[in-house]
Amino acid sequence: MGKIIDKNNPYFIDFSGRIKNIQSEMEKNGLDVYIGSRLRTLSWTVDVFCPWRSFIVIPREGSPVVFTFVIDASRIADETWIDSDNVRGYVAMGGQDQISAISDYIIDELKCGSGKIGIESGMSNYLPEGNLTHYEYESFQRAMPGAILVNSHDIVDRLSLIKDEGTINRFREASRLVDIGHKVIYDTIKDGGYKGMTETEIGGLAAYAMRKAGSVWEWSFTGGNEIACGYRTGMSGCACTPATTKELEAGQALLVDLHAMFKLCLGDHSVNYILGPATKRQRWHADNFIDIVKLCLSKYKAGVSPSSLATELIEFADSRNFSDYMVPGFEHGIGMLGDEWRIGLNDGPFEYWTNPLHTYTSGEMVICAMQYTCPNEGIGFRYEAPILIRENNCELLAKFPLRILEV
């Protein structure tokens, strides 16, 4: 991917500064060491995709050390900004497993085996979150019996909430790549070009176009690009995870939800179609959805909360008699790879979920995420697009036109 060390590069991020900010918070909390195990933490600090079980160990002073499965260590060392000597591989051999390697490093090199150690624990609806497992927790405690393990994930969550300019620019580029995928799909399916195609073909064509333009991954862990047609669009979540070999047919809806990744920042944008001339009822559904999406995008700004937004939008849907078709949630969080769900901080009524009263501030990013499902009629729509919260409005990163086209 290439390391970016030029501060004038639009995609530059001060990762060493991020480590220093973590260390400052560690000092405030009396932590001697921080063990980061979540995918979001690794992306935010290491600037490399770490698909194998990995950890970043941050001392209160000095440079961090990354521990990853040995087969991936040299690649991570090549791509990260961290000195290659501080990327270490572990393997299932005596004294070289990840628990032994990390605990020995903390005891022998950092001399903190009896100190206060921050860990990352919790719960998520997101499978590869990376929280420390119960077994890992017990193993670290046995290996360092004098240490006090303290759940400290909120340090990274708080520091990563507001996006810096390099991160925002990476997101803008990722969204540009997704727009390219959508243009290719539209050009392919218009004028009846969709006939005989399957959902998986749609996903593959988009992936190829975005890869040619510079995307390195269709990052979604739910099956890459999410495509649904016909009755599957009307199921809960629009049932497009993953795409299937179902053929596209005239008279049906088509949902194309594409993903791209640029330097660990994520492009995510959904476009909906009706294949062939729409019936009056289908057009009614489509117009409802477009109108509520436009209204939602016009409401985002500093000071808004998920709860206040939902209340206003459901009132609008009620006034048009389609609230029964709306999923009553209108956004989810977004950050570098792995930081894709929770909005704001873990300070709401349900542990490790979004606080519905979280107040947005300028510089936060979310995905405007809306789902409209009518299973009885076999039709539904999804809209997703990254937005940057501003003081008085928001910046919509995806630029492909907002409309439900009849093709």
Protein Blocks (a to p, Z undefined) as FASTA:
>chain_A
ZZafbfkbmkbccfklmmmmmmmmmmmnopabdcdfbfklmmmmnopacfbccdddddfb
dcddddddfklmmmmmmmmmbdfklpccddddehiamklmmmmmmmmmnopmmmccddde
dddfbfknopacfklmmmmmmmmmmbccddfklmmmmmmmpccfklmmmmmmmmmmmmmm
mmmmmmmmgghlmgopafklmmmmmmmmmmmnopabdfbfnlpaaddehjllmpghhlpa
ccdfbdcdehiacdddddddeehiacdddddddedjddfklmmmmmmmmmmmmmmmmmgc
ghiafklmmmmmmmmmmmnopmmmpccbfbdcdddehiambgcjafbfbehiacfkbccd
ehiacddddddddfknopacdddddddddfklccdfblcdcddddZZ
